[in-house]
């Protein structure tokens, strides 16, 4: 008797899925129409539609600021929405980051992803403030991201954390 094997389908990513980083990447690559999905503490988060003033404008302002800094500072690289492989349970896609091209704490993998903690991560937090200031902040601290900036758009506030002796402190 010959048994035909049907190809296994890859389940889609769904917010709330609990996955390993390897399984997260497998499913993410199978869904090219998905623009942003993150794995934070082993849980999948899918982005909501982005509002123009609530996210788009602040994001453009952050990218202009960081791009100006990059242009004036040799050896610094700014990236917009890159996937960052931090550890076995965390693969966020921050709104922006800044990294040192040489001698920094992150590298670019052979398949073109950021691996390891960049020097600065920036998140634009409108509807995502609880995630950005909760689990993501803990993940970034634990993985030794030197500085972490959260722009809470609706509160018109910036939370800027810097790493000192394994803890995040805030600029006063």
N, C-alpha and C positions, 0 to 999 in steps of 0.2 A: 504494500500500500504506500502510495506517495502522498505525503502531507504537504500541502502548499503553505508556505509561510507568508503571511501578509506583512507588509512593512508596518513597523510600529509608528504610530503618529506621535508627534511631540506635543504634549499638552501646552496650551497657551499660558503665558504669565497672567496671573491674577493678583490684584492687591490682596495682601494678607497671606499669600502662599508662604510656607516655611520651606526654604530650600538651602542646599549647599551652594557655594559660589560657583562650582563647576556646573551644577544643574541649572542655576540661574542663567549663566552665560549660554548654555546650550539652548534654553528656551528663548532667551532674548535674541540670539542670532537667527532663530527660526521665525522671528516676527519682525521683519524689516520695516513694517509700517509703524511700529512703536517708536516714538521719538525720545521718551525718557522713562526709564524704570530704574529703580535703585534697590539694592539689597542692604538692609540695615539690621544688624543683629540677627541675621538669618531670615528676616521677613521682607517680602517684596512690597514696594511702594510704587504705584503707578501715578504719574503726574496728572493733575487735573488740567483742564484748559487754562491757559494763562491770560490774565487780563492786561489790557494795554497800560493803564496807569498804575495798577496794583503790582505789576511785575515787569512788563516790557520796558517802560521808561526807566525805573530804577536800575534794571539790568544794564541798559545802554549806558547809563551814567557810571556805573561801576566799571564797565569794560573800557570806557573812555579814560577814566582815572588810572586804571591799571595799565592800559595801553600807553599812556603818557609816561608812566613810571618805567615801563619796559623800554621805551624809546630812549630814555635818559640814563638807563642803568645797564651797562654791558653785562652779559652773562645771566640775565634774568629773562625768564620766559613766562608769558601769560597765556592761559588756555581758557576757552569758553566752553562750558558744559562737558568736560571730558569725563570718561569713566575712570575711576581710581580704584585699583585693586589694593586694598589695605590688609586684609587678613582673610581667613577661611570663611567668615560669616559676613563680611562687609565689602561691598562694591558700590559705593555711592557715585553719584554724578552731580557734583556741586555746580552751582551756577558759574563760578569762576575760581581760578586758582593762580597762584604765582609760585614758580619753582626756580631753583638755581639749575642752570644747564649742566654745570660741572661742580662737583664737590657738595652737592645738596643731598637731601635725604630721600629723594625719589629718582626713578629712572624711567625711561621710555622702553617698553618691552619690544621684542621683535615683531609682535603683532600690533604695535602702535597704541598701547594703553599705558597710562601712568601706573607705575607700581611703587608702592611705598608712600610715605607721607610727604606731600609738598610743604613748602615753607609757610604758605598762607592759603586758606580756603575761605571763600566768600559765598554766603547764601543770601538770597533775597527772600525774605519770609513774609508772605502775605497770609495765605491759608495754611502754610506749613510751619508756622512759628513753634508750635508745641513739639514737632518732630525735630526741627533744627536746634532748638534749645534743650531738648531732652536727649533722646537716644543718639542722635548724630553728634552732639557735643561730647558725650561720653566716649563714643567711638573714636572721634578725632583726638581727644585727650589721650586715650589709651594707646593709640597708634602714633603718638608723639608729633602731631601736627603743631608746629611752633606757634602759629597765630591763626585765630578763627574769628571772622567777622560776620555777624548776622545783622542785616538791615531789616528791622521790623517795620515794614512800610505803613501799616495801619496805625501803629503806635507812634510813628515818626521818631523812631529811636534806633540807635546803633549799639550793639553789644559787641565789644572787641575784646577777645580773650587772648592772653599770651601764656605760654607754658613756662612754668618755673617750678623746678623740683617735682615734676610729675603732676602738677595741679594747674588748672586754669585760673588765672587771676584776671581781673578786668582793669583796663585803663581808666583812671579816674578823670 
